[in-house]
Amino acid sequence: MLIHHFWVRRVENLPVSSRQIGGCTIWPVPEKATGVVPKVLRGTVVTHRRRCWKPNCRCADGEALHEQVILSYSQESRARSVTLPSELIKPVRQATQRYREARQRLEAEGTASLEAFVQYLKTTR
Ligand SMILES: [Zn+2]
């Protein structure tokens, strides 16, 4: 069992049950949670490295920075992002790659058929 706090709430129909610990709602995520990643996903996986600015943290020297991996995307013309739990980084990255490849294939197919169609109309009418 892996514990993730804010992610599962958005995924419906997962067989999880929450429990309260110290005022926090804890959501156990089944290890097969990677199966919830769709085949294609629009967006870009981005790694952020940053300091938290707590004086005694390991990141205070400016070298051992915190890494946070997010899925960056746009929705209704606004830039948005969501933090990715570590076990979902790889499948989400693959899903965004499949999306880009599928979009390129569709654009190439649409362009080729458009050119052929225009040519047909020009030569037969
Ligand atoms: Zn820190």
Backbone and ligand atoms as CSV (ligand in chain L), in Angstrom:
chain,resi,resn,atom,element,x,y,z
A,1,MET,N,N,0.832,-1.204,0.000
A,1,MET,CA,C,0.000,0.000,0.000
A,1,MET,C,C,0.865,1.252,0.000
A,2,LEU,N,N,0.541,2.162,-0.868
A,2,LEU,CA,C,1.186,3.463,-0.881
A,2,LEU,C,C,0.164,4.474,-0.373
A,3,ILE,N,N,0.656,5.492,0.268
A,3,ILE,CA,C,-0.247,6.507,0.803
A,3,ILE,C,C,-0.134,7.788,-0.025
A,4,HIS,N,N,-1.247,8.207,-0.552
A,4,HIS,CA,C,-1.253,9.507,-1.217
A,4,HIS,C,C,-2.469,10.281,-0.796
A,5,HIS,N,N,-2.283,11.544,-0.671
A,5,HIS,CA,C,-3.246,12.354,0.043
A,5,HIS,C,C,-4.276,12.994,-0.866
A,6,PHE,N,N,-3.812,13.647,-1.916
A,6,PHE,CA,C,-4.735,14.516,-2.633
A,6,PHE,C,C,-5.101,13.991,-3.993
A,7,TRP,N,N,-4.537,12.873,-4.378
A,7,TRP,CA,C,-4.722,12.448,-5.755
A,7,TRP,C,C,-5.987,11.611,-5.933
A,8,VAL,N,N,-6.184,10.669,-5.034
A,8,VAL,CA,C,-7.240,9.680,-5.240
A,8,VAL,C,C,-8.627,10.299,-5.177
A,9,ARG,N,N,-8.710,11.405,-4.432
A,9,ARG,CA,C,-10.011,12.044,-4.310
A,9,ARG,C,C,-10.643,12.351,-5.661
A,10,ARG,N,N,-9.784,12.579,-6.666
A,10,ARG,CA,C,-10.315,12.972,-7.975
A,10,ARG,C,C,-10.607,11.766,-8.854
A,11,VAL,N,N,-10.247,10.594,-8.409
A,11,VAL,CA,C,-10.438,9.407,-9.244
A,11,VAL,C,C,-11.630,8.639,-8.708
A,12,GLU,N,N,-12.622,8.524,-9.532
A,12,GLU,CA,C,-13.830,7.851,-9.075
A,12,GLU,C,C,-13.714,6.345,-9.273
A,13,ASN,N,N,-14.532,5.648,-8.556
A,13,ASN,CA,C,-14.663,4.200,-8.717
A,13,ASN,C,C,-13.425,3.411,-8.310
A,14,LEU,N,N,-12.544,4.017,-7.528
A,14,LEU,CA,C,-11.406,3.246,-7.011
A,14,LEU,C,C,-11.823,2.613,-5.686
A,15,PRO,N,N,-11.486,1.358,-5.500
A,15,PRO,CA,C,-11.884,0.678,-4.263
A,15,PRO,C,C,-10.989,1.078,-3.088
A,16,VAL,N,N,-11.131,2.289,-2.639
A,16,VAL,CA,C,-10.347,2.738,-1.492
A,16,VAL,C,C,-11.292,3.210,-0.406
A,17,SER,N,N,-10.825,3.191,0.817
A,17,SER,CA,C,-11.584,3.773,1.909
A,17,SER,C,C,-10.654,4.680,2.688
A,18,SER,N,N,-11.145,5.802,3.087
A,18,SER,CA,C,-10.297,6.773,3.771
A,18,SER,C,C,-10.330,6.544,5.274
A,19,ARG,N,N,-9.321,7.075,5.964
A,19,ARG,CA,C,-9.364,7.092,7.413
A,19,ARG,C,C,-8.743,8.374,7.892
A,20,GLN,N,N,-9.104,8.750,9.107
A,20,GLN,CA,C,-8.641,10.016,9.665
A,20,GLN,C,C,-7.438,9.778,10.569
A,21,ILE,N,N,-6.346,10.517,10.285
A,21,ILE,CA,C,-5.180,10.481,11.164
A,21,ILE,C,C,-4.776,11.918,11.459
A,22,GLY,N,N,-4.859,12.298,12.718
A,22,GLY,CA,C,-4.423,13.633,13.106
A,22,GLY,C,C,-5.073,14.736,12.309
A,23,GLY,N,N,-6.336,14.593,12.032
A,23,GLY,CA,C,-7.045,15.640,11.309
A,23,GLY,C,C,-6.902,15.549,9.810
A,24,CYS,N,N,-6.026,14.659,9.329
A,24,CYS,CA,C,-5.841,14.496,7.891
A,24,CYS,C,C,-6.640,13.301,7.397
A,25,THR,N,N,-7.162,13.417,6.222
A,25,THR,CA,C,-7.795,12.266,5.588
A,25,THR,C,C,-6.744,11.512,4.794
A,26,ILE,N,N,-6.530,10.260,5.117
A,26,ILE,CA,C,-5.526,9.440,4.441
A,26,ILE,C,C,-6.239,8.485,3.490
A,27,TRP,N,N,-5.748,8.469,2.274
A,27,TRP,CA,C,-6.355,7.610,1.254
A,27,TRP,C,C,-5.352,6.557,0.835
A,28,PRO,N,N,-5.553,5.323,1.217
A,28,PRO,CA,C,-4.655,4.265,0.743
A,28,PRO,C,C,-4.915,4.008,-0.740
A,29,VAL,N,N,-3.831,3.905,-1.504
A,29,VAL,CA,C,-3.944,3.689,-2.942
A,29,VAL,C,C,-3.462,2.286,-3.265
A,30,PRO,N,N,-4.270,1.495,-3.956
A,30,PRO,CA,C,-3.803,0.167,-4.331
A,30,PRO,C,C,-2.559,0.275,-5.199
A,31,GLU,N,N,-1.650,-0.700,-5.087
A,31,GLU,CA,C,-0.424,-0.617,-5.865
A,31,GLU,C,C,-0.681,-0.700,-7.352
A,32,LYS,N,N,-1.840,-1.208,-7.746
A,32,LYS,CA,C,-2.172,-1.222,-9.164
A,32,LYS,C,C,-2.758,0.096,-9.623
A,33,ALA,N,N,-2.541,1.146,-8.831
A,33,ALA,CA,C,-3.104,2.449,-9.172
A,33,ALA,C,C,-2.621,2.950,-10.518
A,34,THR,N,N,-1.458,2.461,-10.982
A,34,THR,CA,C,-0.980,2.901,-12.286
A,34,THR,C,C,-1.981,2.548,-13.374
A,35,GLY,N,N,-2.840,1.570,-13.133
A,35,GLY,CA,C,-3.862,1.197,-14.096
A,35,GLY,C,C,-4.908,2.267,-14.318
A,36,VAL,N,N,-4.939,3.298,-13.498
A,36,VAL,CA,C,-5.929,4.352,-13.682
A,36,VAL,C,C,-5.472,5.396,-14.693
A,37,VAL,N,N,-4.225,5.338,-15.116
A,37,VAL,CA,C,-3.728,6.326,-16.084
A,37,VAL,C,C,-4.323,6.009,-17.447
A,38,PRO,N,N,-4.995,6.978,-18.063
A,38,PRO,CA,C,-5.603,6.736,-19.378
A,38,PRO,C,C,-4.549,6.450,-20.434
A,39,LYS,N,N,-5.006,5.920,-21.577
A,39,LYS,CA,C,-4.068,5.567,-22.636
A,39,LYS,C,C,-3.395,6.811,-23.215
A,40,VAL,N,N,-4.155,7.866,-23.407
A,40,VAL,CA,C,-3.582,9.117,-23.897
A,40,VAL,C,C,-3.950,10.243,-22.946
A,41,LEU,N,N,-2.994,11.138,-22.742
A,41,LEU,CA,C,-3.220,12.289,-21.868
A,41,LEU,C,C,-2.635,13.533,-22.524
A,42,ARG,N,N,-3.421,14.577,-22.601
A,42,ARG,CA,C,-2.897,15.848,-23.089
A,42,ARG,C,C,-2.171,16.541,-21.940
A,43,GLY,N,N,-0.983,17.039,-22.233
A,43,GLY,CA,C,-0.242,17.730,-21.182
A,43,GLY,C,C,1.229,17.373,-21.264
A,44,THR,N,N,2.018,17.985,-20.377
A,44,THR,CA,C,3.459,17.787,-20.368
A,44,THR,C,C,3.912,17.495,-18.944
A,45,VAL,N,N,4.742,16.464,-18.797
A,45,VAL,CA,C,5.303,16.145,-17.486
A,45,VAL,C,C,6.546,17.004,-17.275
A,46,VAL,N,N,6.558,17.750,-16.192
A,46,VAL,CA,C,7.630,18.704,-15.907
A,46,VAL,C,C,8.163,18.446,-14.502
A,47,THR,N,N,9.493,18.489,-14.350
A,47,THR,CA,C,10.106,18.359,-13.032
A,47,THR,C,C,10.508,19.736,-12.512
A,48,HIS,N,N,10.009,20.078,-11.354
A,48,HIS,CA,C,10.388,21.341,-10.711
A,48,HIS,C,C,11.420,21.056,-9.631
A,49,ARG,N,N,12.466,21.859,-9.593
A,49,ARG,CA,C,13.451,21.784,-8.511
A,49,ARG,C,C,13.468,23.133,-7.808
A,50,ARG,N,N,13.324,23.088,-6.476
A,50,ARG,CA,C,13.220,24.373,-5.783
A,50,ARG,C,C,13.591,24.245,-4.313
A,51,ARG,N,N,13.826,25.386,-3.715
A,51,ARG,CA,C,14.056,25.457,-2.273
A,51,ARG,C,C,12.739,25.704,-1.567
A,52,CYS,N,N,12.646,25.193,-0.334
A,52,CYS,CA,C,11.451,25.480,0.452
A,52,CYS,C,C,11.691,26.653,1.405
A,53,TRP,N,N,12.953,27.063,1.536
A,53,TRP,CA,C,13.346,28.234,2.329
A,53,TRP,C,C,13.246,28.029,3.827
A,54,LYS,N,N,13.003,26.785,4.279
A,54,LYS,CA,C,13.143,26.517,5.714
A,54,LYS,C,C,14.634,26.484,6.027
A,55,PRO,N,N,15.077,27.211,7.047
A,55,PRO,CA,C,16.527,27.383,7.267
A,55,PRO,C,C,17.276,26.081,7.552
A,56,ASN,N,N,16.650,25.104,8.192
A,56,ASN,CA,C,17.375,23.886,8.569
A,56,ASN,C,C,17.144,22.727,7.598
A,57,CYS,N,N,16.468,22.982,6.502
A,57,CYS,CA,C,16.166,21.895,5.575
A,57,CYS,C,C,17.402,21.525,4.758
A,58,ARG,N,N,17.409,20.301,4.232
A,58,ARG,CA,C,18.529,19.842,3.409
A,58,ARG,C,C,18.693,20.688,2.146
A,59,CYS,N,N,17.656,21.397,1.772
A,59,CYS,CA,C,17.731,22.184,0.548
A,59,CYS,C,C,18.320,23.567,0.790
A,60,ALA,N,N,18.649,23.883,2.057
A,60,ALA,CA,C,19.074,25.250,2.374
A,60,ALA,C,C,20.381,25.633,1.690
A,61,ASP,N,N,21.230,24.646,1.345
A,61,ASP,CA,C,22.490,24.985,0.677
A,61,ASP,C,C,22.275,25.302,-0.806
A,62,GLY,N,N,21.059,25.163,-1.273
A,62,GLY,CA,C,20.774,25.506,-2.659
A,62,GLY,C,C,21.168,24.424,-3.655
A,63,GLU,N,N,21.604,23.274,-3.168
A,63,GLU,CA,C,22.037,22.215,-4.093
A,63,GLU,C,C,21.111,21.005,-4.066
A,64,ALA,N,N,20.783,20.524,-2.857
A,64,ALA,CA,C,19.895,19.359,-2.754
A,64,ALA,C,C,18.446,19.836,-2.760
A,65,LEU,N,N,18.020,20.309,-3.906
A,65,LEU,CA,C,16.696,20.919,-3.986
A,65,LEU,C,C,15.596,19.863,-3.989
A,66,HIS,N,N,14.424,20.314,-3.599
A,66,HIS,CA,C,13.262,19.420,-3.649
A,66,HIS,C,C,12.836,19.233,-5.102
A,67,GLU,N,N,12.521,18.018,-5.464
A,67,GLU,CA,C,11.998,17.750,-6.798
A,67,GLU,C,C,10.512,17.452,-6.712
A,68,GLN,N,N,9.789,18.079,-7.593
A,68,GLN,CA,C,8.354,17.837,-7.655
A,68,GLN,C,C,8.004,17.652,-9.121
A,69,VAL,N,N,7.329,16.562,-9.418
A,69,VAL,CA,C,6.980,16.283,-10.814
A,69,VAL,C,C,5.495,16.564,-10.992
A,70,ILE,N,N,5.194,17.366,-11.998
A,70,ILE,CA,C,3.814,17.775,-12.219
A,70,ILE,C,C,3.385,17.429,-13.639
A,71,LEU,N,N,2.080,17.316,-13.815
A,71,LEU,CA,C,1.505,17.266,-15.158
A,71,LEU,C,C,0.982,18.666,-15.440
A,72,SER,N,N,1.622,19.323,-16.412
A,72,SER,CA,C,1.246,20.681,-16.790
A,72,SER,C,C,0.314,20.613,-17.990
A,73,TYR,N,N,-0.753,21.387,-17.968
A,73,TYR,CA,C,-1.708,21.345,-19.079
A,73,TYR,C,C,-2.465,22.667,-19.120
A,74,SER,N,N,-3.151,22.879,-20.221
A,74,SER,CA,C,-3.978,24.079,-20.314
A,74,SER,C,C,-5.441,23.666,-20.379
A,75,GLN,N,N,-6.261,24.455,-19.750
A,75,GLN,CA,C,-7.698,24.188,-19.755
A,75,GLN,C,C,-8.418,25.525,-19.808
A,76,GLU,N,N,-9.272,25.678,-20.790
A,76,GLU,CA,C,-9.967,26.944,-21.004
A,76,GLU,C,C,-8.967,28.096,-21.044
A,77,SER,N,N,-7.886,27.868,-21.807
A,77,SER,CA,C,-6.845,28.875,-22.039
A,77,SER,C,C,-6.057,29.247,-20.779
A,78,ARG,N,N,-6.187,28.487,-19.730
A,78,ARG,CA,C,-5.399,28.758,-18.531
A,78,ARG,C,C,-4.396,27.644,-18.298
A,79,ALA,N,N,-3.193,28.037,-17.875
A,79,ALA,CA,C,-2.174,27.052,-17.524
A,79,ALA,C,C,-2.510,26.443,-16.169
A,80,ARG,N,N,-2.520,25.123,-16.131
A,80,ARG,CA,C,-2.835,24.434,-14.884
A,80,ARG,C,C,-1.836,23.306,-14.684
A,81,SER,N,N,-1.786,22.779,-13.481
A,81,SER,CA,C,-0.916,21.640,-13.246
A,81,SER,C,C,-1.430,20.848,-12.063
A,82,VAL,N,N,-1.001,19.595,-12.025
A,82,VAL,CA,C,-1.354,18.741,-10.899
A,82,VAL,C,C,-0.105,17.944,-10.533
A,83,THR,N,N,0.140,17.770,-9.240
A,83,THR,CA,C,1.316,17.033,-8.789
A,83,THR,C,C,1.131,15.543,-9.043
A,84,LEU,N,N,2.191,14.898,-9.510
A,84,LEU,CA,C,2.108,13.465,-9.794
A,84,LEU,C,C,2.758,12.660,-8.678
A,85,PRO,N,N,2.049,11.661,-8.146
A,85,PRO,CA,C,2.687,10.719,-7.227
A,85,PRO,C,C,3.739,9.912,-7.991
A,86,SER,N,N,4.793,9.526,-7.298
A,86,SER,CA,C,5.975,8.988,-7.985
A,86,SER,C,C,5.657,7.779,-8.849
A,87,GLU,N,N,4.741,6.910,-8.414
A,87,GLU,CA,C,4.490,5.693,-9.190
A,87,GLU,C,C,3.703,5.973,-10.465
A,88,LEU,N,N,3.181,7.182,-10.605
A,88,LEU,CA,C,2.413,7.508,-11.808
A,88,LEU,C,C,3.211,8.325,-12.811
A,89,ILE,N,N,4.425,8.740,-12.437
A,89,ILE,CA,C,5.208,9.606,-13.322
A,89,ILE,C,C,5.469,8.917,-14.656
A,90,LYS,N,N,5.966,7.686,-14.594
A,90,LYS,CA,C,6.320,6.994,-15.841
A,90,LYS,C,C,5.095,6.727,-16.730
A,91,PRO,N,N,4.020,6.125,-16.202
A,91,PRO,CA,C,2.859,5.893,-17.079
A,91,PRO,C,C,2.224,7.180,-17.595
A,92,VAL,N,N,2.255,8.249,-16.800
A,92,VAL,CA,C,1.682,9.513,-17.281
A,92,VAL,C,C,2.552,10.092,-18.395
A,93,ARG,N,N,3.886,9.992,-18.210
A,93,ARG,CA,C,4.782,10.478,-19.265
A,93,ARG,C,C,4.544,9.701,-20.572
A,94,GLN,N,N,4.358,8.394,-20.458
A,94,GLN,CA,C,4.097,7.572,-21.650
A,94,GLN,C,C,2.753,7.946,-22.287
A,95,ALA,N,N,1.757,8.228,-21.443
A,95,ALA,CA,C,0.434,8.586,-21.976
A,95,ALA,C,C,0.485,9.925,-22.703
A,96,THR,N,N,1.285,10.888,-22.195
A,96,THR,CA,C,1.394,12.173,-22.893
A,96,THR,C,C,2.156,12.001,-24.204
A,97,GLN,N,N,3.119,11.073,-24.227
A,97,GLN,CA,C,3.845,10.797,-25.467
A,97,GLN,C,C,2.902,10.157,-26.505
A,98,ARG,N,N,2.070,9.203,-26.054
A,98,ARG,CA,C,1.097,8.595,-26.974
A,98,ARG,C,C,0.129,9.645,-27.522
A,99,TYR,N,N,-0.237,10.600,-26.671
A,99,TYR,CA,C,-1.135,11.664,-27.137
A,99,TYR,C,C,-0.475,12.472,-28.246
A,100,ARG,N,N,0.781,12.866,-28.025
A,100,ARG,CA,C,1.479,13.660,-29.053
A,100,ARG,C,C,1.608,12.874,-30.351
A,101,GLU,N,N,1.933,11.585,-30.239
A,101,GLU,CA,C,2.084,10.769,-31.451
A,101,GLU,C,C,0.746,10.617,-32.180
A,102,ALA,N,N,-0.323,10.391,-31.420
A,102,ALA,CA,C,-1.634,10.229,-32.039
A,102,ALA,C,C,-2.069,11.525,-32.718
A,103,ARG,N,N,-1.771,12.660,-32.083
A,103,ARG,CA,C,-2.143,13.947,-32.664
A,103,ARG,C,C,-1.377,14.191,-33.963
A,104,GLN,N,N,-0.074,13.833,-33.964
A,104,GLN,CA,C,0.717,13.998,-35.183
A,104,GLN,C,C,0.193,13.118,-36.306
A,105,ARG,N,N,-0.178,11.877,-35.957
A,105,ARG,CA,C,-0.732,10.988,-36.984
A,105,ARG,C,C,-2.031,11.559,-37.554
A,106,LEU,N,N,-2.899,12.039,-36.682
A,106,LEU,CA,C,-4.184,12.584,-37.133
A,106,LEU,C,C,-3.975,13.815,-38.002
A,107,GLU,N,N,-3.053,14.685,-37.614
A,107,GLU,CA,C,-2.790,15.879,-38.412
A,107,GLU,C,C,-2.243,15.499,-39.783
A,108,ALA,N,N,-1.335,14.511,-39.821
A,108,ALA,CA,C,-0.758,14.089,-41.101
A,108,ALA,C,C,-1.845,13.480,-41.990
A,109,GLU,N,N,-2.711,12.664,-41.393
A,109,GLU,CA,C,-3.792,12.040,-42.160
A,109,GLU,C,C,-4.759,13.103,-42.678
A,110,GLY,N,N,-5.101,14.068,-41.820
A,110,GLY,CA,C,-6.031,15.124,-42.226
A,110,GLY,C,C,-5.452,15.997,-43.325
A,111,THR,N,N,-4.148,16.277,-43.233
A,111,THR,CA,C,-3.502,17.094,-44.261
A,111,THR,C,C,-3.463,16.356,-45.587
A,112,ALA,N,N,-3.109,15.078,-45.560
A,112,ALA,CA,C,-3.026,14.293,-46.794
A,112,ALA,C,C,-4.398,14.173,-47.448
A,113,SER,N,N,-5.435,13.914,-46.662
A,113,SER,CA,C,-6.762,13.759,-47.252
A,113,SER,C,C,-7.287,15.097,-47.752
A,114,LEU,N,N,-6.932,16.184,-47.065
A,114,LEU,CA,C,-7.342,17.502,-47.537
A,114,LEU,C,C,-6.725,17.804,-48.905
A,115,GLU,N,N,-5.433,17.548,-49.015
A,115,GLU,CA,C,-4.758,17.807,-50.290
A,115,GLU,C,C,-5.359,16.965,-51.412
A,116,ALA,N,N,-5.637,15.707,-51.116
A,116,ALA,CA,C,-6.214,14.834,-52.132
A,116,ALA,C,C,-7.617,15.304,-52.516
A,117,PHE,N,N,-8.386,15.730,-51.538
A,117,PHE,CA,C,-9.753,16.173,-51.793
A,117,PHE,C,C,-9.775,17.453,-52.622
A,118,VAL,N,N,-8.919,18.406,-52.266
A,118,VAL,CA,C,-8.825,19.657,-53.019
A,118,VAL,C,C,-8.425,19.363,-54.455
A,119,GLN,N,N,-7.465,18.460,-54.603
A,119,GLN,CA,C,-7.021,18.093,-55.945
A,119,GLN,C,C,-8.163,17.467,-56.746
A,120,TYR,N,N,-8.941,16.626,-56.092
A,120,TYR,CA,C,-10.091,15.983,-56.744
A,120,TYR,C,C,-11.086,17.029,-57.246
A,121,LEU,N,N,-11.406,18.008,-56.375
A,121,LEU,CA,C,-12.376,19.028,-56.756
A,121,LEU,C,C,-11.862,19.884,-57.898
A,122,LYS,N,N,-10.557,20.178,-57.891
A,122,LYS,CA,C,-9.984,21.026,-58.945
A,122,LYS,C,C,-9.958,20.331,-60.296
A,123,THR,N,N,-9.779,19.016,-60.300
A,123,THR,CA,C,-9.573,18.321,-61.570
A,123,THR,C,C,-10.858,17.749,-62.139
A,124,THR,N,N,-11.914,17.634,-61.329
A,124,THR,CA,C,-13.119,16.986,-61.844
A,124,THR,C,C,-14.265,17.965,-62.024
A,125,ARG,N,N,-14.096,19.215,-61.591
A,125,ARG,CA,C,-15.213,20.159,-61.713
A,125,ARG,C,C,-14.875,21.323,-62.646
L,1,ZN,ZN,ZN,13.572,22.222,1.841
